[in-house]
Amino acid sequence: MKDKYRLAEKFLVLSACPHGDDAELDMKAFKSMKIKRDNLFHGKLKNEEALPVAEVLQLLKKCLRLHITAKHA
């Protein structure tokens, strides 16, 4: 990895800024989703349908909505 910060660390900063109260719960959800993604890419998970696509989209929409709301407040 060339980056100084890991993806999970970057997500934590992103999620904590606009909505600090939910950041811990969102981070737990993100880590769970990332584990499933990593397992697929490293060959431990064979079924793509087990990926949490709907959950990822829901979390992404939440973060974007909160970011836009905070930016225009």
PDB file of N, H, CA, C and O in Angstrom:
ATOM      1  N   MET A   1       0.832  -1.178   0.000  1.00  0.00           N
ATOM      2  CA  MET A   1       0.000   0.000   0.000  1.00  0.00           C
ATOM      3  C   MET A   1       0.879   1.245   0.000  1.00  0.00           C
ATOM      4  O   MET A   1       1.764   1.398   0.842  1.00  0.00           O
ATOM      5  N   LYS A   2       0.625   2.111  -0.940  1.00  0.00           N
ATOM      6  H   LYS A   2      -0.094   1.987  -1.624  1.00  0.00           H
ATOM      7  CA  LYS A   2       1.405   3.329  -1.046  1.00  0.00           C
ATOM      8  C   LYS A   2       0.828   4.445  -0.200  1.00  0.00           C
ATOM      9  O   LYS A   2       1.552   5.344   0.225  1.00  0.00           O
ATOM     10  N   ASP A   3      -0.480   4.394   0.047  1.00  0.00           N
ATOM     11  H   ASP A   3      -1.069   3.663  -0.299  1.00  0.00           H
ATOM     12  CA  ASP A   3      -1.121   5.436   0.843  1.00  0.00           C
ATOM     13  C   ASP A   3      -0.672   5.371   2.291  1.00  0.00           C
ATOM     14  O   ASP A   3      -0.367   4.302   2.821  1.00  0.00           O
ATOM     15  N   LYS A   4      -0.639   6.528   2.913  1.00  0.00           N
ATOM     16  H   LYS A   4      -0.887   7.396   2.482  1.00  0.00           H
ATOM     17  CA  LYS A   4      -0.285   6.593   4.325  1.00  0.00           C
ATOM     18  C   LYS A   4      -1.438   6.087   5.194  1.00  0.00           C
ATOM     19  O   LYS A   4      -1.224   5.510   6.260  1.00  0.00           O
ATOM     20  N   TYR A   5      -2.662   6.315   4.718  1.00  0.00           N
ATOM     21  H   TYR A   5      -2.837   6.784   3.852  1.00  0.00           H
ATOM     22  CA  TYR A   5      -3.844   5.923   5.483  1.00  0.00           C
ATOM     23  C   TYR A   5      -4.608   4.837   4.746  1.00  0.00           C
ATOM     24  O   TYR A   5      -4.704   4.855   3.519  1.00  0.00           O
ATOM     25  N   ARG A   6      -5.144   3.902   5.493  1.00  0.00           N
ATOM     26  H   ARG A   6      -5.066   3.888   6.490  1.00  0.00           H
ATOM     27  CA  ARG A   6      -5.936   2.823   4.916  1.00  0.00           C
ATOM     28  C   ARG A   6      -7.331   3.322   4.592  1.00  0.00           C
ATOM     29  O   ARG A   6      -7.760   4.370   5.074  1.00  0.00           O
ATOM     30  N   LEU A   7      -8.031   2.556   3.769  1.00  0.00           N
ATOM     31  H   LEU A   7      -7.682   1.705   3.377  1.00  0.00           H
ATOM     32  CA  LEU A   7      -9.375   2.924   3.344  1.00  0.00           C
ATOM     33  C   LEU A   7     -10.307   3.104   4.540  1.00  0.00           C
ATOM     34  O   LEU A   7     -11.097   4.048   4.566  1.00  0.00           O
ATOM     35  N   ALA A   8     -10.227   2.227   5.517  1.00  0.00           N
ATOM     36  H   ALA A   8      -9.585   1.460   5.496  1.00  0.00           H
ATOM     37  CA  ALA A   8     -11.092   2.329   6.694  1.00  0.00           C
ATOM     38  C   ALA A   8     -10.816   3.609   7.479  1.00  0.00           C
ATOM     39  O   ALA A   8     -11.742   4.222   8.009  1.00  0.00           O
ATOM     40  N   GLU A   9      -9.566   4.008   7.553  1.00  0.00           N
ATOM     41  H   GLU A   9      -8.814   3.509   7.122  1.00  0.00           H
ATOM     42  CA  GLU A   9      -9.218   5.246   8.258  1.00  0.00           C
ATOM     43  C   GLU A   9      -9.761   6.457   7.512  1.00  0.00           C
ATOM     44  O   GLU A   9     -10.245   7.402   8.134  1.00  0.00           O
ATOM     45  N   LYS A  10      -9.686   6.436   6.197  1.00  0.00           N
ATOM     46  H   LYS A  10      -9.293   5.668   5.691  1.00  0.00           H
ATOM     47  CA  LYS A  10     -10.232   7.525   5.396  1.00  0.00           C
ATOM     48  C   LYS A  10     -11.751   7.605   5.576  1.00  0.00           C
ATOM     49  O   LYS A  10     -12.314   8.695   5.679  1.00  0.00           O
ATOM     50  N   PHE A  11     -12.403   6.449   5.612  1.00  0.00           N
ATOM     51  H   PHE A  11     -11.946   5.563   5.528  1.00  0.00           H
ATOM     52  CA  PHE A  11     -13.848   6.439   5.807  1.00  0.00           C
ATOM     53  C   PHE A  11     -14.214   7.000   7.172  1.00  0.00           C
ATOM     54  O   PHE A  11     -15.188   7.744   7.292  1.00  0.00           O
ATOM     55  N   LEU A  12     -13.462   6.663   8.187  1.00  0.00           N
ATOM     56  H   LEU A  12     -12.671   6.059   8.090  1.00  0.00           H
ATOM     57  CA  LEU A  12     -13.744   7.158   9.531  1.00  0.00           C
ATOM     58  C   LEU A  12     -13.713   8.678   9.568  1.00  0.00           C
ATOM     59  O   LEU A  12     -14.589   9.299  10.170  1.00  0.00           O
ATOM     60  N   VAL A  13     -12.730   9.277   8.941  1.00  0.00           N
ATOM     61  H   VAL A  13     -12.018   8.773   8.451  1.00  0.00           H
ATOM     62  CA  VAL A  13     -12.641  10.742   8.899  1.00  0.00           C
ATOM     63  C   VAL A  13     -13.837  11.307   8.144  1.00  0.00           C
ATOM     64  O   VAL A  13     -14.452  12.277   8.588  1.00  0.00           O
ATOM     65  N   LEU A  14     -14.162  10.713   7.023  1.00  0.00           N
ATOM     66  H   LEU A  14     -13.662   9.925   6.663  1.00  0.00           H
ATOM     67  CA  LEU A  14     -15.295  11.172   6.223  1.00  0.00           C
ATOM     68  C   LEU A  14     -16.600  11.070   6.994  1.00  0.00           C
ATOM     69  O   LEU A  14     -17.405  12.001   6.966  1.00  0.00           O
ATOM     70  N   SER A  15     -16.824   9.968   7.674  1.00  0.00           N
ATOM     71  H   SER A  15     -16.171   9.211   7.696  1.00  0.00           H
ATOM     72  CA  SER A  15     -18.096   9.767   8.363  1.00  0.00           C
ATOM     73  C   SER A  15     -18.200  10.577   9.650  1.00  0.00           C
ATOM     74  O   SER A  15     -19.303  10.923  10.072  1.00  0.00           O
ATOM     75  N   ALA A  16     -17.089  10.876  10.266  1.00  0.00           N
ATOM     76  H   ALA A  16     -16.193  10.595   9.923  1.00  0.00           H
ATOM     77  CA  ALA A  16     -17.120  11.605  11.538  1.00  0.00           C
ATOM     78  C   ALA A  16     -17.404  13.087  11.351  1.00  0.00           C
ATOM     79  O   ALA A  16     -17.988  13.714  12.235  1.00  0.00           O
ATOM     80  N   CYS A  17     -17.013  13.648  10.244  1.00  0.00           N
ATOM     81  H   CYS A  17     -16.538  13.138   9.527  1.00  0.00           H
ATOM     82  CA  CYS A  17     -17.157  15.094  10.053  1.00  0.00           C
ATOM     83  C   CYS A  17     -18.600  15.569  10.085  1.00  0.00           C
ATOM     84  O   CYS A  17     -18.933  16.372  10.956  1.00  0.00           O
ATOM     85  N   PRO A  18     -19.476  15.128   9.196  1.00  0.00           N
ATOM     86  CA  PRO A  18     -20.823  15.691   9.195  1.00  0.00           C
ATOM     87  C   PRO A  18     -21.752  15.135  10.265  1.00  0.00           C
ATOM     88  O   PRO A  18     -22.734  15.792  10.609  1.00  0.00           O
ATOM     89  N   HIS A  19     -21.484  13.963  10.797  1.00  0.00           N
ATOM     90  H   HIS A  19     -20.686  13.429  10.517  1.00  0.00           H
ATOM     91  CA  HIS A  19     -22.424  13.356  11.743  1.00  0.00           C
ATOM     92  C   HIS A  19     -21.696  12.510  12.771  1.00  0.00           C
ATOM     93  O   HIS A  19     -21.755  11.281  12.737  1.00  0.00           O
ATOM     94  N   GLY A  20     -21.024  13.165  13.666  1.00  0.00           N
ATOM     95  H   GLY A  20     -20.976  14.164  13.694  1.00  0.00           H
ATOM     96  CA  GLY A  20     -20.205  12.493  14.662  1.00  0.00           C
ATOM     97  C   GLY A  20     -20.928  11.462  15.498  1.00  0.00           C
ATOM     98  O   GLY A  20     -20.313  10.491  15.939  1.00  0.00           O
ATOM     99  N   ASP A  21     -22.235  11.647  15.732  1.00  0.00           N
ATOM    100  H   ASP A  21     -22.734  12.435  15.374  1.00  0.00           H
ATOM    101  CA  ASP A  21     -22.968  10.721  16.598  1.00  0.00           C
ATOM    102  C   ASP A  21     -23.071   9.321  16.007  1.00  0.00           C
ATOM    103  O   ASP A  21     -23.010   8.337  16.744  1.00  0.00           O
ATOM    104  N   ASP A  22     -23.226   9.215  14.697  1.00  0.00           N
ATOM    105  H   ASP A  22     -23.276  10.014  14.098  1.00  0.00           H
ATOM    106  CA  ASP A  22     -23.388   7.918  14.042  1.00  0.00           C
ATOM    107  C   ASP A  22     -22.078   7.344  13.515  1.00  0.00           C
ATOM    108  O   ASP A  22     -22.064   6.241  12.968  1.00  0.00           O
ATOM    109  N   ALA A  23     -21.003   8.061  13.668  1.00  0.00           N
ATOM    110  H   ALA A  23     -21.014   8.957  14.113  1.00  0.00           H
ATOM    111  CA  ALA A  23     -19.739   7.659  13.055  1.00  0.00           C
ATOM    112  C   ALA A  23     -19.281   6.276  13.516  1.00  0.00           C
ATOM    113  O   ALA A  23     -18.790   5.486  12.709  1.00  0.00           O
ATOM    114  N   GLU A  24     -19.435   5.984  14.784  1.00  0.00           N
ATOM    115  H   GLU A  24     -19.833   6.626  15.439  1.00  0.00           H
ATOM    116  CA  GLU A  24     -18.978   4.678  15.295  1.00  0.00           C
ATOM    117  C   GLU A  24     -19.790   3.539  14.689  1.00  0.00           C
ATOM    118  O   GLU A  24     -19.226   2.521  14.287  1.00  0.00           O
ATOM    119  N   LEU A  25     -21.104   3.700  14.622  1.00  0.00           N
ATOM    120  H   LEU A  25     -21.562   4.526  14.949  1.00  0.00           H
ATOM    121  CA  LEU A  25     -21.961   2.662  14.019  1.00  0.00           C
ATOM    122  C   LEU A  25     -21.659   2.511  12.535  1.00  0.00           C
ATOM    123  O   LEU A  25     -21.594   1.396  12.018  1.00  0.00           O
ATOM    124  N   ASP A  26     -21.474   3.637  11.852  1.00  0.00           N
ATOM    125  H   ASP A  26     -21.527   4.543  12.272  1.00  0.00           H
ATOM    126  CA  ASP A  26     -21.162   3.578  10.429  1.00  0.00           C
ATOM    127  C   ASP A  26     -19.819   2.912  10.194  1.00  0.00           C
ATOM    128  O   ASP A  26     -19.657   2.173   9.223  1.00  0.00           O
ATOM    129  N   MET A  27     -18.864   3.159  11.059  1.00  0.00           N
ATOM    130  H   MET A  27     -18.996   3.759  11.848  1.00  0.00           H
ATOM    131  CA  MET A  27     -17.543   2.544  10.915  1.00  0.00           C
ATOM    132  C   MET A  27     -17.636   1.030  11.093  1.00  0.00           C
ATOM    133  O   MET A  27     -16.997   0.278  10.356  1.00  0.00           O
ATOM    134  N   LYS A  28     -18.422   0.582  12.062  1.00  0.00           N
ATOM    135  H   LYS A  28     -18.941   1.193  12.661  1.00  0.00           H
ATOM    136  CA  LYS A  28     -18.602  -0.869  12.255  1.00  0.00           C
ATOM    137  C   LYS A  28     -19.228  -1.496  11.019  1.00  0.00           C
ATOM    138  O   LYS A  28     -18.807  -2.563  10.574  1.00  0.00           O
ATOM    139  N   ALA A  29     -20.240  -0.826  10.466  1.00  0.00           N
ATOM    140  H   ALA A  29     -20.582   0.042  10.828  1.00  0.00           H
ATOM    141  CA  ALA A  29     -20.896  -1.336   9.259  1.00  0.00           C
ATOM    142  C   ALA A  29     -19.913  -1.362   8.093  1.00  0.00           C
ATOM    143  O   ALA A  29     -19.858  -2.334   7.340  1.00  0.00           O
ATOM    144  N   PHE A  30     -19.137  -0.289   7.949  1.00  0.00           N
ATOM    145  H   PHE A  30     -19.181   0.501   8.561  1.00  0.00           H
ATOM    146  CA  PHE A  30     -18.157  -0.216   6.871  1.00  0.00           C
ATOM    147  C   PHE A  30     -17.136  -1.348   6.981  1.00  0.00           C
ATOM    148  O   PHE A  30     -16.831  -2.011   5.989  1.00  0.00           O
ATOM    149  N   LYS A  31     -16.615  -1.566   8.176  1.00  0.00           N
ATOM    150  H   LYS A  31     -16.863  -1.028   8.981  1.00  0.00           H
ATOM    151  CA  LYS A  31     -15.616  -2.629   8.365  1.00  0.00           C
ATOM    152  C   LYS A  31     -16.186  -4.001   8.018  1.00  0.00           C
ATOM    153  O   LYS A  31     -15.504  -4.827   7.413  1.00  0.00           O
ATOM    154  N   SER A  32     -17.436  -4.239   8.401  1.00  0.00           N
ATOM    155  H   SER A  32     -17.991  -3.568   8.893  1.00  0.00           H
ATOM    156  CA  SER A  32     -18.086  -5.514   8.082  1.00  0.00           C
ATOM    157  C   SER A  32     -18.212  -5.696   6.567  1.00  0.00           C
ATOM    158  O   SER A  32     -17.949  -6.774   6.034  1.00  0.00           O
ATOM    159  N   MET A  33     -18.615  -4.631   5.892  1.00  0.00           N
ATOM    160  H   MET A  33     -18.828  -3.755   6.325  1.00  0.00           H
ATOM    161  CA  MET A  33     -18.743  -4.688   4.433  1.00  0.00           C
ATOM    162  C   MET A  33     -17.385  -4.895   3.774  1.00  0.00           C
ATOM    163  O   MET A  33     -17.267  -5.657   2.814  1.00  0.00           O
ATOM    164  N   LYS A  34     -16.374  -4.226   4.281  1.00  0.00           N
ATOM    165  H   LYS A  34     -16.469  -3.607   5.060  1.00  0.00           H
ATOM    166  CA  LYS A  34     -15.036  -4.326   3.700  1.00  0.00           C
ATOM    167  C   LYS A  34     -14.453  -5.731   3.880  1.00  0.00           C
ATOM    168  O   LYS A  34     -13.752  -6.229   2.999  1.00  0.00           O
ATOM    169  N   ILE A  35     -14.736  -6.355   4.993  1.00  0.00           N
ATOM    170  H   ILE A  35     -15.306  -5.950   5.708  1.00  0.00           H
ATOM    171  CA  ILE A  35     -14.265  -7.732   5.212  1.00  0.00           C
ATOM    172  C   ILE A  35     -14.840  -8.655   4.147  1.00  0.00           C
ATOM    173  O   ILE A  35     -14.128  -9.499   3.603  1.00  0.00           O
ATOM    174  N   LYS A  36     -16.129  -8.496   3.848  1.00  0.00           N
ATOM    175  H   LYS A  36     -16.707  -7.810   4.290  1.00  0.00           H
ATOM    176  CA  LYS A  36     -16.754  -9.332   2.812  1.00  0.00           C
ATOM    177  C   LYS A  36     -16.132  -9.059   1.444  1.00  0.00           C
ATOM    178  O   LYS A  36     -15.886  -9.984   0.671  1.00  0.00           O
ATOM    179  N   ARG A  37     -15.883  -7.792   1.155  1.00  0.00           N
ATOM    180  H   ARG A  37     -16.083  -7.040   1.784  1.00  0.00           H
ATOM    181  CA  ARG A  37     -15.246  -7.419  -0.112  1.00  0.00           C
ATOM    182  C   ARG A  37     -13.846  -8.009  -0.198  1.00  0.00           C
ATOM    183  O   ARG A  37     -13.473  -8.578  -1.225  1.00  0.00           O
ATOM    184  N   ASP A  38     -13.072  -7.879   0.869  1.00  0.00           N
ATOM    185  H   ASP A  38     -13.375  -7.417   1.703  1.00  0.00           H
ATOM    186  CA  ASP A  38     -11.717  -8.417   0.893  1.00  0.00           C
ATOM    187  C   ASP A  38     -11.719  -9.927   0.720  1.00  0.00           C
ATOM    188  O   ASP A  38     -10.880 -10.480   0.009  1.00  0.00           O
ATOM    189  N   ASN A  39     -12.663 -10.590   1.373  1.00  0.00           N
ATOM    190  H   ASN A  39     -13.345 -10.141   1.951  1.00  0.00           H
ATOM    191  CA  ASN A  39     -12.760 -12.050   1.249  1.00  0.00           C
ATOM    192  C   ASN A  39     -13.026 -12.481  -0.184  1.00  0.00           C
ATOM    193  O   ASN A  39     -12.498 -13.497  -0.633  1.00  0.00           O
ATOM    194  N   LEU A  40     -13.839 -11.719  -0.905  1.00  0.00           N
ATOM    195  H   LEU A  40     -14.268 -10.893  -0.540  1.00  0.00           H
ATOM    196  CA  LEU A  40     -14.100 -12.036  -2.308  1.00  0.00           C
ATOM    197  C   LEU A  40     -12.828 -11.857  -3.132  1.00  0.00           C
ATOM    198  O   LEU A  40     -12.469 -12.731  -3.920  1.00  0.00           O
ATOM    199  N   PHE A  41     -12.156 -10.741  -2.954  1.00  0.00           N
ATOM    200  H   PHE A  41     -12.447 -10.031  -2.314  1.00  0.00           H
ATOM    201  CA  PHE A  41     -10.973 -10.466  -3.761  1.00  0.00           C
ATOM    202  C   PHE A  41      -9.792 -11.358  -3.417  1.00  0.00           C
ATOM    203  O   PHE A  41      -8.902 -11.540  -4.248  1.00  0.00           O
ATOM    204  N   HIS A  42      -9.761 -11.916  -2.222  1.00  0.00           N
ATOM    205  H   HIS A  42     -10.484 -11.768  -1.547  1.00  0.00           H
ATOM    206  CA  HIS A  42      -8.659 -12.799  -1.829  1.00  0.00           C
ATOM    207  C   HIS A  42      -9.041 -14.277  -1.940  1.00  0.00           C
ATOM    208  O   HIS A  42      -8.312 -15.148  -1.465  1.00  0.00           O
ATOM    209  N   GLY A  43     -10.180 -14.552  -2.565  1.00  0.00           N
ATOM    210  H   GLY A  43     -10.772 -13.845  -2.951  1.00  0.00           H
ATOM    211  CA  GLY A  43     -10.566 -15.922  -2.862  1.00  0.00           C
ATOM    212  C   GLY A  43     -11.203 -16.693  -1.724  1.00  0.00           C
ATOM    213  O   GLY A  43     -11.430 -17.895  -1.858  1.00  0.00           O
ATOM    214  N   LYS A  44     -11.497 -16.046  -0.613  1.00  0.00           N
ATOM    215  H   LYS A  44     -11.312 -15.069  -0.504  1.00  0.00           H
ATOM    216  CA  LYS A  44     -12.115 -16.743   0.517  1.00  0.00           C
ATOM    217  C   LYS A  44     -13.635 -16.820   0.367  1.00  0.00           C
ATOM    218  O   LYS A  44     -14.287 -17.653   0.996  1.00  0.00           O
ATOM    219  N   LEU A  45     -14.186 -15.948  -0.467  1.00  0.00           N
ATOM    220  H   LEU A  45     -13.656 -15.271  -0.978  1.00  0.00           H
ATOM    221  CA  LEU A  45     -15.627 -15.905  -0.705  1.00  0.00           C
ATOM    222  C   LEU A  45     -15.843 -16.180  -2.181  1.00  0.00           C
ATOM    223  O   LEU A  45     -15.287 -15.483  -3.030  1.00  0.00           O
ATOM    224  N   LYS A  46     -16.636 -17.178  -2.494  1.00  0.00           N
ATOM    225  H   LYS A  46     -17.087 -17.745  -1.804  1.00  0.00           H
ATOM    226  CA  LYS A  46     -16.824 -17.568  -3.890  1.00  0.00           C
ATOM    227  C   LYS A  46     -18.109 -17.008  -4.488  1.00  0.00           C
ATOM    228  O   LYS A  46     -18.254 -16.984  -5.710  1.00  0.00           O
ATOM    229  N   ASN A  47     -19.032 -16.563  -3.663  1.00  0.00           N
ATOM    230  H   ASN A  47     -18.914 -16.583  -2.670  1.00  0.00           H
ATOM    231  CA  ASN A  47     -20.338 -16.141  -4.132  1.00  0.00           C
ATOM    232  C   ASN A  47     -20.453 -14.620  -4.102  1.00  0.00           C
ATOM    233  O   ASN A  47     -20.556 -14.025  -3.030  1.00  0.00           O
ATOM    234  N   GLU A  48     -20.436 -13.995  -5.272  1.00  0.00           N
ATOM    235  H   GLU A  48     -20.352 -14.479  -6.143  1.00  0.00           H
ATOM    236  CA  GLU A  48     -20.554 -12.541  -5.348  1.00  0.00           C
ATOM    237  C   GLU A  48     -21.874 -12.046  -4.769  1.00  0.00           C
ATOM    238  O   GLU A  48     -21.964 -10.915  -4.291  1.00  0.00           O
ATOM    239  N   GLU A  49     -22.876 -12.881  -4.813  1.00  0.00           N
ATOM    240  H   GLU A  49     -22.803 -13.800  -5.201  1.00  0.00           H
ATOM    241  CA  GLU A  49     -24.194 -12.486  -4.311  1.00  0.00           C
ATOM    242  C   GLU A  49     -24.198 -12.276  -2.801  1.00  0.00           C
ATOM    243  O   GLU A  49     -25.147 -11.711  -2.257  1.00  0.00           O
ATOM    244  N   ALA A  50     -23.153 -12.722  -2.126  1.00  0.00           N
ATOM    245  H   ALA A  50     -22.382 -13.181  -2.567  1.00  0.00           H
ATOM    246  CA  ALA A  50     -23.047 -12.529  -0.678  1.00  0.00           C
ATOM    247  C   ALA A  50     -22.519 -11.135  -0.333  1.00  0.00           C
ATOM    248  O   ALA A  50     -22.499 -10.744   0.834  1.00  0.00           O
ATOM    249  N   LEU A  51     -22.094 -10.391  -1.356  1.00  0.00           N
ATOM    250  H   LEU A  51     -22.111 -10.709  -2.304  1.00  0.00           H
ATOM    251  CA  LEU A  51     -21.603  -9.040  -1.100  1.00  0.00           C
ATOM    252  C   LEU A  51     -22.750  -8.123  -0.674  1.00  0.00           C
ATOM    253  O   LEU A  51     -23.860  -8.241  -1.193  1.00  0.00           O
ATOM    254  N   PRO A  52     -22.493  -7.217   0.261  1.00  0.00           N
ATOM    255  CA  PRO A  52     -23.548  -6.342   0.789  1.00  0.00           C
ATOM    256  C   PRO A  52     -23.770  -5.097  -0.079  1.00  0.00           C
ATOM    257  O   PRO A  52     -23.588  -3.972   0.385  1.00  0.00           O
ATOM    258  N   VAL A  53     -24.157  -5.303  -1.315  1.00  0.00           N
ATOM    259  H   VAL A  53     -24.306  -6.217  -1.692  1.00  0.00           H
ATOM    260  CA  VAL A  53     -24.292  -4.194  -2.266  1.00  0.00           C
ATOM    261  C   VAL A  53     -25.325  -3.174  -1.784  1.00  0.00           C
ATOM    262  O   VAL A  53     -25.056  -1.973  -1.800  1.00  0.00           O
ATOM    263  N   ALA A  54     -26.485  -3.630  -1.364  1.00  0.00           N
ATOM    264  H   ALA A  54     -26.703  -4.605  -1.351  1.00  0.00           H
ATOM    265  CA  ALA A  54     -27.537  -2.707  -0.913  1.00  0.00           C
ATOM    266  C   ALA A  54     -27.082  -1.906   0.302  1.00  0.00           C
ATOM    267  O   ALA A  54     -27.373  -0.715   0.404  1.00  0.00           O
ATOM    268  N   GLU A  55     -26.375  -2.546   1.215  1.00  0.00           N
ATOM    269  H   GLU A  55     -26.138  -3.514   1.132  1.00  0.00           H
ATOM    270  CA  GLU A  55     -25.891  -1.861   2.413  1.00  0.00           C
ATOM    271  C   GLU A  55     -24.839  -0.809   2.069  1.00  0.00           C
ATOM    272  O   GLU A  55     -24.823   0.274   2.654  1.00  0.00           O
ATOM    273  N   VAL A  56     -23.968  -1.129   1.123  1.00  0.00           N
ATOM    274  H   VAL A  56     -23.981  -2.008   0.647  1.00  0.00           H
ATOM    275  CA  VAL A  56     -22.941  -0.180   0.693  1.00  0.00           C
ATOM    276  C   VAL A  56     -23.604   1.048   0.070  1.00  0.00           C
ATOM    277  O   VAL A  56     -23.233   2.182   0.375  1.00  0.00           O
ATOM    278  N   LEU A  57     -24.575   0.820  -0.794  1.00  0.00           N
ATOM    279  H   LEU A  57     -24.877  -0.101  -1.042  1.00  0.00           H
ATOM    280  CA  LEU A  57     -25.277   1.939  -1.420  1.00  0.00           C
ATOM    281  C   LEU A  57     -26.007   2.791  -0.391  1.00  0.00           C
ATOM    282  O   LEU A  57     -26.009   4.018  -0.482  1.00  0.00           O
ATOM    283  N   GLN A  58     -26.622   2.143   0.580  1.00  0.00           N
ATOM    284  H   GLN A  58     -26.621   1.146   0.654  1.00  0.00           H
ATOM    285  CA  GLN A  58     -27.336   2.872   1.635  1.00  0.00           C
ATOM    286  C   GLN A  58     -26.365   3.750   2.433  1.00  0.00           C
ATOM    287  O   GLN A  58     -26.663   4.911   2.712  1.00  0.00           O
ATOM    288  N   LEU A  59     -25.226   3.204   2.792  1.00  0.00           N
ATOM    289  H   LEU A  59     -24.984   2.261   2.566  1.00  0.00           H
ATOM    290  CA  LEU A  59     -24.239   3.969   3.558  1.00  0.00           C
ATOM    291  C   LEU A  59     -23.656   5.109   2.719  1.00  0.00           C
ATOM    292  O   LEU A  59     -23.442   6.209   3.230  1.00  0.00           O
ATOM    293  N   LEU A  60     -23.403   4.851   1.451  1.00  0.00           N
ATOM    294  H   LEU A  60     -23.577   3.958   1.036  1.00  0.00           H
ATOM    295  CA  LEU A  60     -22.898   5.888   0.563  1.00  0.00           C
ATOM    296  C   LEU A  60     -23.902   7.036   0.440  1.00  0.00           C
ATOM    297  O   LEU A  60     -23.534   8.207   0.539  1.00  0.00           O
ATOM    298  N   LYS A  61     -25.168   6.689   0.223  1.00  0.00           N
ATOM    299  H   LYS A  61     -25.467   5.738   0.143  1.00  0.00           H
ATOM    300  CA  LYS A  61     -26.208   7.717   0.114  1.00  0.00           C
ATOM    301  C   LYS A  61     -26.314   8.532   1.396  1.00  0.00           C
ATOM    302  O   LYS A  61     -26.481   9.750   1.352  1.00  0.00           O
ATOM    303  N   LYS A  62     -26.217   7.862   2.529  1.00  0.00           N
ATOM    304  H   LYS A  62     -26.082   6.872   2.565  1.00  0.00           H
ATOM    305  CA  LYS A  62     -26.287   8.563   3.814  1.00  0.00           C
ATOM    306  C   LYS A  62     -25.136   9.554   3.950  1.00  0.00           C
ATOM    307  O   LYS A  62     -25.344  10.703   4.337  1.00  0.00           O
ATOM    308  N   CYS A  63     -23.938   9.115   3.636  1.00  0.00           N
ATOM    309  H   CYS A  63     -23.768   8.181   3.321  1.00  0.00           H
ATOM    310  CA  CYS A  63     -22.772   9.994   3.759  1.00  0.00           C
ATOM    311  C   CYS A  63     -22.867  11.174   2.802  1.00  0.00           C
ATOM    312  O   CYS A  63     -22.561  12.305   3.180  1.00  0.00           O
ATOM    313  N   LEU A  64     -23.285  10.921   1.577  1.00  0.00           N
ATOM    314  H   LEU A  64     -23.533  10.002   1.271  1.00  0.00           H
ATOM    315  CA  LEU A  64     -23.426  12.011   0.616  1.00  0.00           C
ATOM    316  C   LEU A  64     -24.504  12.997   1.042  1.00  0.00           C
ATOM    317  O   LEU A  64     -24.314  14.210   0.950  1.00  0.00           O
ATOM    318  N   ARG A  65     -25.634  12.476   1.508  1.00  0.00           N
ATOM    319  H   ARG A  65     -25.788  11.491   1.583  1.00  0.00           H
ATOM    320  CA  ARG A  65     -26.722  13.336   1.957  1.00  0.00           C
ATOM    321  C   ARG A  65     -26.267  14.214   3.135  1.00  0.00           C
ATOM    322  O   ARG A  65     -26.541  15.414   3.160  1.00  0.00           O
ATOM    323  N   LEU A  66     -25.588  13.623   4.085  1.00  0.00           N
ATOM    324  H   LEU A  66     -25.365  12.648   4.065  1.00  0.00           H
ATOM    325  CA  LEU A  66     -25.104  14.377   5.241  1.00  0.00           C
ATOM    326  C   LEU A  66     -24.049  15.409   4.845  1.00  0.00           C
ATOM    327  O   LEU A  66     -24.013  16.514   5.384  1.00  0.00           O
ATOM    328  N   HIS A  67     -23.210  15.038   3.913  1.00  0.00           N
ATOM    329  H   HIS A  67     -23.240  14.139   3.475  1.00  0.00           H
ATOM    330  CA  HIS A  67     -22.186  15.968   3.447  1.00  0.00           C
ATOM    331  C   HIS A  67     -22.818  17.172   2.755  1.00  0.00           C
ATOM    332  O   HIS A  67     -22.429  18.314   3.004  1.00  0.00           O
ATOM    333  N   ILE A  68     -23.784  16.915   1.894  1.00  0.00           N
ATOM    334  H   ILE A  68     -24.099  15.988   1.692  1.00  0.00           H
ATOM    335  CA  ILE A  68     -24.463  18.010   1.186  1.00  0.00           C
ATOM    336  C   ILE A  68     -25.227  18.892   2.164  1.00  0.00           C
ATOM    337  O   ILE A  68     -25.208  20.117   2.048  1.00  0.00           O
ATOM    338  N   THR A  69     -25.897  18.268   3.126  1.00  0.00           N
ATOM    339  H   THR A  69     -25.912  17.272   3.220  1.00  0.00           H
ATOM    340  CA  THR A  69     -26.654  19.023   4.127  1.00  0.00           C
ATOM    341  C   THR A  69     -25.711  19.901   4.957  1.00  0.00           C
ATOM    342  O   THR A  69     -26.008  21.070   5.202  1.00  0.00           O
ATOM    343  N   ALA A  70     -24.600  19.352   5.380  1.00  0.00           N
ATOM    344  H   ALA A  70     -24.358  18.403   5.181  1.00  0.00           H
ATOM    345  CA  ALA A  70     -23.646  20.105   6.191  1.00  0.00           C
ATOM    346  C   ALA A  70     -23.014  21.245   5.392  1.00  0.00           C
ATOM    347  O   ALA A  70     -22.757  22.321   5.931  1.00  0.00           O
ATOM    348  N   LYS A  71     -22.770  21.006   4.132  1.00  0.00           N
ATOM    349  H   LYS A  71     -22.978  20.132   3.693  1.00  0.00           H
ATOM    350  CA  LYS A  71     -22.136  22.012   3.285  1.00  0.00           C
ATOM    351  C   LYS A  71     -23.073  23.210   3.034  1.00  0.00           C
ATOM    352  O   LYS A  71     -22.615  24.343   2.887  1.00  0.00           O
ATOM    353  N   HIS A  72     -24.370  22.948   2.989  1.00  0.00           N
ATOM    354  H   HIS A  72     -24.742  22.027   3.109  1.00  0.00           H
ATOM    355  CA  HIS A  72     -25.340  23.997   2.689  1.00  0.00           C
ATOM    356  C   HIS A  72     -26.020  24.552   3.937  1.00  0.00           C
ATOM    357  O   HIS A  72     -26.958  25.343   3.835  1.00  0.00           O
ATOM    358  N   ALA A  73     -25.560  24.148   5.088  1.00  0.00           N
ATOM    359  H   ALA A  73     -24.798  23.506   5.170  1.00  0.00           H
ATOM    360  CA  ALA A  73     -26.178  24.637   6.340  1.00  0.00           C
ATOM    361  C   ALA A  73     -25.645  25.993   6.745  1.00  0.00           C
ATOM    362  O   ALA A  73     -26.059  26.539   7.768  1.00  0.00           O
TER     363      ALA A  73
END
